[in-house]
Amino acid sequence: MRAIMLGGMVWALTAGAVRAHAGEQGFVLLLPTTVYMVAGGVTVALTVALLAILPGTFAERLFRPVRLFRLHTPLVMRYGLNLAVTALLGWLVWRGLVGPGDPGVNPLPLAIWVVFWIVLVTLQGLVGDLWRWINPWVGVGALLRRLTGMRAPLRYPRGLGYWPGVLGFLAFCGFLMADPAPTDPGRLAVVVGFYWYAMLLGLVLFGPVWLVRGEAITVLMRIYGRVSFIGLSKGYMSAGLSGWQILTGPRTSPGLAVLCLVLLGSGSFDGMNETFLWLGLLGINPLEFPGRSAVILPNLLGLLASNAALIGVFAGALWLGERLAGGQPRPLRGLFCLYAPTILPIALAYHIAHYLTAFLVDGQYVLAAFARALGLAAHPISAGFLNTPGPVKIIWMTQAGTVVMGHVIAILLAHALAMRAGDGRARAVLGQVPLALFMVAYTVFGLWLLATPRGA
């Protein structure tokens, strides 16, 4: 199991991306998955048991960051890069409208679903806050303020919090999972172009606070940046175990706390809606799939229901744990905001594991596109390794190791937060029993989800 976890960590640090749903191959792993699922669940359970034995400050010490160097970034450099990315995005949208209709050749679907949704989101959650350098609205907003001297005419309503960003991310997931053709270049160009202008309007009306709270991609990237190994702390670049920035940062607001659960729930349903089980529940023969247009409404309802169920179960585990721990129960709202960020390592692990096989295929299309742009001969694109037992086993063990590692880090982080909140070791362990059981069950479910046959 140590080898599985180590392998998962190594691959998680080196893996990248996928054109989400552009490569939808049916893929069945004929491996002893029950053994791996049990081993994964046992590993997470043993982590909880060890926390009951080890010193109370053990988990906190694991997340202690190390200072690297002081960071000073000239605004001209940052804004210049932002503007360059905005120009690149404009060119990609234009190519989506007038370029080839094949999503494997047109650069817009490759850029959005492979380079952004998998590579960049993964790197943001592992390496550090890259989005601040390439945010396609920051440079334009600064340039408009510089040229016009205009200030935002409206004040962002404090009561909205981060909820516009949460709803925007749900809309993004709905487009990803329920739209009939999310990789069609022309269709995607219209969506991306409209969204960019809509968010620019929000930036003009409300100022930079709109990007921080209302723009879904920026909100998503900033929250994933909190679990990266490298981050900014008191003017210094620092490094530590994934999640250290959650311990050193402020408590999460209710909107962001809900988003932490939505990231996991949406990622899980993104895998669930392709399985034979889900299609069977809808009365669809997975071998005669009628097309995405036939499951638009079920997938949208399933997306909302899965997130609502996950939030309810998580809140229920916190409520029950508080009563098992004894003493005066704390408000559920505060507990939810305190512990919701511990879900982020799990959500990122599922994101990496879920898209790994598609990245290995669709990433080849990105390399081919670069080769064409440079006038080089592209290597033939192949998915033959998915039919070879050796590579398939390595892929599955990597996915399993990544998922288990995410759960282990989440449990360690939850324990560290409990100790920092003033709970004694006995109270912290008792209070986290329901949450730990939830995580063990979700580990087994997640490993099953990765290995179960898919038909859509």
QUIJOTA-V536836 format. One line per field, one symbol per residue. ss: DSSP state (2 for helix, 1 for strand, 0 for the rest). psi: psi as a letter, one per 40 degrees, with the letter a starting at -180 (. if undefined). A space follows every 50 residues. Layout:
ss->???
psi->???
This chain:
ss->02222222222222000000000000000000222222222222222222 22200002222200011111000022222222222222222222222200 00000022222222222222222222000022220002222222222200 00000002220022222222222222220000002222222222222222 22222200222220022222222222200111100111100002222200 00022222222222222222220012222220000222000222222222 22222222222222222222222220000002222222222222222222 22222222222222222222222000000000022220222222222222 22222222222222222222000022222220222222222222222222 200100
psi->ddddddddddddeeibaighedhfihhhhgigdddddddddddddddddd dediidedddddehihhcihhhhhdddddddddddddddddddddddeai eheedhdddddddcdcddddddddeddagddddeheddddddddddddeh iheihhhdedbedddddddddddddddeidgeehdddddddddddddddd dddddeadddddddhdddddddddeeeidhihhfeihiiaiheddddeii iiidddddddddddddddddddeeiddddddefhhdefheiddefddddd dddddddddddddddddddddddddiahhihdddddddedeedddddddd ddddeddddddddddddddddddefihihhhiedeeehdddddddddddd ddddddddddddddddddddeehidddddddedddddddddddddddddd eiiie.
